[in-house]
Amino acid sequence: MRHLAIIGGGSWGTALAIVLAPRFERVRLWVYEPDLVERMRARGENDVYLPGFRIPDNVDVHNELGDALRDVEVVLGVMPSHLARPLYRQMAPHLSPAIGLVSATKGLEIGTLRRVSAVISEVIGPRFPPRVAVMSGPTFAREVARGDPTALVVASLDHEFAQTVQSAFSGPTFRLYTSLDPVGVEVGGAVKNVVAIGAGVCHGLGFGSNAMAALITRGLAEISRLALAMGGHPRTLAGLAGLGDLVLTCTGELSRNRTVGLELAKGRGLEEIVSSMRMVAEGIKTTSATVDLARQYRVEMPIAEQMHAMLHLGRPPREAIRQLMDRALKGE
């Protein structure tokens, strides 16, 4: 592979452009905001989403999808989940069967409850059967951009394509493992954000390590139950896209979803918190989709239910935690 397109110029998309640039002859980064595109071209830096990191010379920044997708072999989607369907619809006329599609979006589509890879197949499928993989794992954009060692999973039902992506993307600081379980990888990557909001609440209420360890462990149990009900594999949830990403997002100070929970525990309103954030906290929208999926698959997910009640029904954070502790006693 010589040419890569990255669709989404937030912190994660920009970090991926930086770390993957040495692996490709040209990287084309599509950014939504025209004014940001101009500044990135002029200054060589994403001063909104990832300030302080130089964009390599072989990364071309675009605002037109057609320009970004011209003559590429692989497309890496890094857009928020609620924008996945409209963006892939816009991309469809510019794609061909030879182009591989990799989704690094961590979220679920509200309403349809679709995983992003399923959205891609629905949108592109009428034109041709797309080659689709998903990429996830414990990653903070700033750490990836500065070259910290990072490990992720790339999953596809097409194992040859997953291996191709693994070989093309892996480098000295960026290591990919392959998987045949896109369901587990995507569910793990999406639902960990819901649990991370709860982790922020625990920290904001002043609870210690006992509470955090319990939340992470029981949160992993919930994620695993849902993933398995949807066709995922247990070992996926014990790996980088499950436990690894969950621990990072629940404990790391760079976690946007943890920050949402932390600020709610301090008494701030959700609208105020969201309006003060430059980047999307996927867990807010994913909480509703997770609760709906749990009902659809008849899976018990009490942490997700309490986060939903707190975010969307006005339940106070301390009351949400109390209701989790007051549930009927049971075996592990």
C-alpha positions in Angstrom: 0.0 0.0 0.0 1.3 3.4 -1.0 -1.6 5.8 -0.4 -3.9 6.1 2.6 -6.9 8.4 3.2 -7.9 9.2 6.8 -11.5 10.6 7.1 -11.8 12.7 10.2 -9.4 15.4 11.4 -10.0 15.3 15.2 -7.3 14.4 17.7 -7.4 10.7 16.9 -7.5 11.1 13.1 -4.6 13.6 13.3 -2.6 11.3 15.6 -3.1 8.4 13.2 -1.9 10.6 10.3 1.2 11.4 12.2 2.1 7.8 13.3 1.1 6.2 9.9 2.8 8.8 7.7 6.2 6.9 7.7 4.4 3.8 6.5 2.9 5.4 3.3 4.1 7.4 0.4 1.2 9.8 0.8 -1.5 10.2 3.5 -4.5 12.3 2.8 -6.3 13.7 5.9 -9.9 14.9 5.4 -10.9 17.6 7.8 -14.5 19.0 8.1 -13.7 22.6 9.0 -12.4 24.6 5.9 -10.8 27.2 8.1 -8.9 24.5 10.1 -7.8 23.0 6.8 -6.2 26.3 5.8 -4.4 26.7 9.1 -3.2 23.1 9.1 -1.8 23.6 5.6 -0.1 26.9 6.6 1.2 25.9 10.0 1.6 22.2 9.8 -0.3 21.7 13.0 -3.9 20.9 14.1 -4.2 23.8 16.6 -7.7 22.9 17.6 -7.7 19.1 18.3 -4.0 18.2 18.6 -1.9 21.3 19.2 1.9 21.0 19.6 2.4 18.1 17.1 3.9 18.7 13.7 2.1 17.1 10.8 4.5 15.3 8.5 5.3 16.7 5.1 3.7 13.7 3.2 0.3 14.3 4.9 -2.0 16.3 2.6 -4.9 18.0 4.3 -8.2 18.2 2.4 -11.7 19.5 2.8 -13.2 17.8 -0.3 -13.8 14.0 0.1 -13.2 13.4 -3.6 -9.7 14.9 -3.3 -8.9 12.9 -0.2 -10.0 9.6 -1.7 -8.3 9.9 -5.1 -6.0 7.0 -5.9 -5.9 5.5 -2.4 -5.7 1.8 -1.5 -7.1 2.0 2.0 -9.5 4.4 3.8 -9.4 4.8 7.5 -12.6 6.2 9.0 -12.1 8.1 12.2 -15.4 10.2 12.3 -17.8 10.3 15.3 -20.3 7.4 15.1 -23.3 9.7 14.4 -21.6 11.0 11.3 -20.5 7.6 9.9 -23.6 6.8 7.7 -23.8 10.3 6.1 -20.0 10.4 5.4 -19.8 6.9 4.0 -22.8 7.8 1.7 -20.8 10.8 0.5 -17.7 8.7 0.0 -19.5 5.8 -1.8 -19.2 7.3 -5.4 -15.5 7.7 -4.9 -14.8 4.1 -3.7 -14.1 1.0 -5.7 -13.8 -2.7 -4.8 -10.0 -2.4 -4.7 -10.1 0.0 -1.8 -10.1 -1.5 1.7 -12.1 0.2 4.5 -10.9 0.3 8.1 -13.1 1.8 10.8 -11.5 3.3 13.9 -14.7 4.8 15.2 -15.7 3.7 18.7 -19.5 4.0 19.0 -22.9 2.7 17.9 -25.4 4.2 15.6 -28.3 5.7 17.5 -31.7 4.4 16.3 -30.5 1.5 14.2 -28.2 0.2 17.0 -25.8 -0.8 14.2 -22.0 -1.3 14.7 -20.1 1.0 12.4 -18.8 -1.8 10.2 -22.4 -2.9 9.6 -23.3 0.7 8.6 -20.4 0.6 6.1 -21.6 -2.7 4.6 -25.2 -1.3 4.4 -24.1 1.8 2.6 -21.5 0.4 0.3 -23.0 -3.1 -0.2 -25.4 -2.1 -2.9 -22.5 -0.9 -5.1 -20.1 -3.8 -4.3 -19.2 -6.1 -1.4 -16.7 -4.0 0.6 -13.6 -5.2 2.4 -14.1 -4.0 5.9 -12.0 -4.2 9.1 -12.3 -2.5 12.4 -9.4 -1.1 14.6 -9.6 -0.5 18.3 -7.6 -0.7 21.5 -6.3 1.4 24.4 -5.2 4.6 22.8 -4.9 8.3 23.7 -4.3 10.4 20.7 -1.5 12.6 22.3 0.4 9.5 23.4 0.2 7.9 19.9 1.3 11.2 18.3 4.4 11.6 20.5 5.5 8.1 19.7 4.6 6.2 22.9 4.4 2.4 22.4 0.9 1.5 21.5 -0.9 -1.8 20.7 -4.2 -2.3 19.0 -6.4 -4.9 17.4 -7.5 -5.0 13.7 -10.4 -7.3 13.2 -12.1 -8.6 10.0 -14.0 -11.6 8.8 -11.6 -11.4 5.9 -8.4 -12.6 7.7 -6.2 -11.8 4.7 -7.4 -8.2 4.7 -6.7 -7.9 8.5 -3.2 -9.2 7.9 -2.7 -6.7 5.1 -3.7 -3.8 7.4 -1.6 -5.2 10.2 1.5 -5.2 7.9 0.8 -1.8 6.4 0.1 0.0 9.7 2.5 -1.6 12.2 5.7 0.3 12.9 8.3 0.9 15.7 5.8 2.4 18.1 2.5 1.2 16.7 1.8 -2.6 16.9 -1.4 -4.3 15.6 -2.7 -7.7 16.4 -5.2 -9.4 14.1 -8.6 -10.8 15.1 -11.5 -12.6 13.4 -14.0 -11.0 15.8 -15.2 -7.5 14.6 -18.3 -7.8 16.8 -16.3 -8.2 20.0 -13.8 -5.5 19.0 -16.5 -3.0 18.2 -18.8 -3.7 21.2 -15.8 -3.4 23.5 -14.6 -0.2 21.9 -18.1 1.4 22.1 -19.4 0.3 25.5 -16.3 0.9 27.5 -17.1 4.6 27.1 -20.3 4.1 29.0 -18.5 2.5 31.9 -15.8 5.2 31.8 -18.5 7.8 32.6 -19.3 5.8 35.7 -15.5 5.8 36.5 -15.5 9.5 36.3 -18.5 9.7 38.7 -16.7 7.5 41.2 -13.6 9.7 41.1 -15.7 12.9 41.3 -17.6 11.6 44.4 -14.3 10.9 46.1 -14.5 7.1 46.1 -11.2 5.3 46.2 -9.5 2.4 44.4 -12.0 -0.3 45.8 -14.9 1.4 43.9 -12.9 1.9 40.7 -11.7 -1.7 40.6 -15.2 -3.0 41.2 -16.7 -0.8 38.5 -14.1 -1.8 35.9 -14.6 -5.5 36.7 -18.4 -5.4 36.7 -18.3 -3.2 33.7 -16.2 -5.7 31.8 -18.8 -8.4 32.8 -21.5 -6.3 31.3 -19.6 -5.6 28.1 -18.8 -9.3 27.7 -22.4 -10.4 28.2 -23.6 -8.0 25.5 -20.8 -8.9 23.1 -21.3 -12.6 23.4 -25.0 -12.2 23.0 -24.3 -10.4 19.7 -21.9 -13.1 18.5 -18.6 -11.9 19.8 -15.9 -14.1 21.4 -14.9 -14.2 25.1 -11.1 -13.9 24.5 -11.6 -10.6 22.6 -13.1 -8.9 25.7 -10.1 -10.1 27.7 -7.7 -8.5 25.3 -6.7 -5.0 24.0 -10.1 -4.0 22.6 -11.9 -5.1 25.8 -10.1 -5.0 29.1 -7.2 -3.0 27.8 -9.3 -0.2 26.4 -11.7 -0.3 29.4 -8.9 0.2 31.9 -7.3 3.1 30.0 -10.6 4.9 29.5 -11.7 4.5 33.1 -8.4 5.5 34.7 -6.6 7.9 32.3 -6.9 11.6 32.8 -7.1 12.2 29.0 -10.4 10.2 28.8 -13.2 12.5 27.6 -15.9 10.1 28.8 -14.3 9.9 32.3 -14.3 13.7 32.3 -18.0 13.8 31.7 -18.7 11.6 34.7 -16.3 13.6 36.8 -18.0 16.9 36.0 -21.4 15.4 36.5 -20.4 14.3 40.0 -19.3 17.9 40.7 -22.8 19.1 40.0 -22.4 20.5 36.4 -25.3 19.9 34.0 -24.7 17.7 30.9 -25.4 20.4 28.4 -22.9 22.7 30.1 -20.3 19.9 30.1 -20.8 19.0 26.4 -20.8 22.7 25.3 -17.4 23.2 27.0 -15.8 20.2 25.2 -14.2 20.6 21.8 -14.3 16.8 21.0 -17.1 14.3 21.1 -17.5 12.1 24.2 -19.0 9.0 22.4 -20.3 7.5 25.7 -23.1 10.0 26.0 -24.8 8.8 22.8 -23.6 5.2 23.2 -25.3 4.9 26.6 -28.8 5.1 25.0 -27.9 2.6 22.3 -26.3 0.2 24.8 -29.4 0.1 27.0 -31.6 -0.5 23.9 -29.3 -3.3 22.7 -29.3 -4.8 26.2 -33.1 -5.0 26.1 -33.1 -6.3 22.6 -30.7 -9.2 23.5 -32.2 -9.6 27.0 -28.8 -8.9 28.7 -28.6 -7.5 32.2 -26.5 -4.3 32.2 -27.1 -2.4 35.4 -24.2 0.0 35.1 -25.3 1.1 31.6 -28.9 1.5 32.9 -27.8 3.7 35.8 -25.5 5.8 33.5 -28.5 6.2 31.1 -30.7 7.3 34.0 -28.1 9.8 35.1 -27.4 11.2 31.7 -30.9 11.3 30.2 -33.4 11.0 33.1 -31.9 13.4 35.6 -30.9 10.8 38.2 -28.3 12.3 40.6 -24.8 10.7 40.3 -24.7 9.6 44.0 -28.2 8.1 43.7 -27.1 6.1 40.6 -24.2 4.6 42.5 -26.5 3.8 45.5 -28.9 2.0 43.3 -26.1 -0.2 41.9 -25.1 -1.1 45.4 -28.6 -1.8 46.6 -29.4 -4.3 43.9 -30.5 -7.8 44.9 -27.5 -10.0 46.0 -26.4 -12.7 43.6 -23.5 -14.9 42.6 -20.7 -13.6 40.5 
